Amino acid sequence: EGQIRMVLYGQPTDMRKSFDGLQALTRHAMGLAPLNGSLYVFINRRGGQIRVLYFDRSVFYVRGKK
């Protein structure tokens, strides 16, 4: 109850990707379902930026931080 799974993508990610590009990475490169309620974490090559993709019942969200 109340648990959220967090999954880190193991390759550097282009931070210009929108939710379409990130959900495609989730589905095809990671082999996971982006609609399952998990948080998918992507980091750029230098490790200075992070983006998190998640689906909240009806809409995708992408949050980023430098």
N, C-alpha and C positions, 0 to 999 in steps of 0.2 A: 504494500500500500504506500503510495506517495513516492515511489522510487522512479527516478529518471535515469535512463541509460545515456552515457556520453561516449561517443566514438570519435577517436582522433584519426584523421586521414594521414597516412604515413609519408606522403610525398609533398614537396613544396607546391603551393597553389597560387595561381594568378589571382591576385586580389581584385581584379577588375570584373571577375565573374559575378553575375547576378544569381538570383535563386534558381533560374533555369539551368545555368552551368553547374552550380553546386549540387543541385538535385540529380543532374545527369552523372556527375562524378560519384555520388552516393549510390545510385542505382547500378551503373555499369562498371566502374572501377572497383568499388567496394563490394558490390553484389548484395546490397542491403536495400530495404524498402524505406524511402525517405518519409513515408506517411505514418510510420509506426510509433511516433511520439518521442523518439530518441533525439538527442542533441548531436549534431554532426559538426565537428570542429576542424577548421582548415587554417593552416599557418603558412605564411609566405617563406621564401627561400632564406631570408636573413633571420627569421624568427621574431621580427619586430611588429608584425601585424597578425591579427587573428580575426577569423569570421566564423560565426556559428549559424548553422541552418537548423531550423526546427519548424514543425508543422503543428498548428494549433486548431485542430478539428475542421477548419474550413479554409485556412490561408497559410502560406509559407511566410516565414520571417527570416531575415538575414540581419544579424547584428555584427558590427565590426568594431575593432578597437586598435588604435596605433599605440 
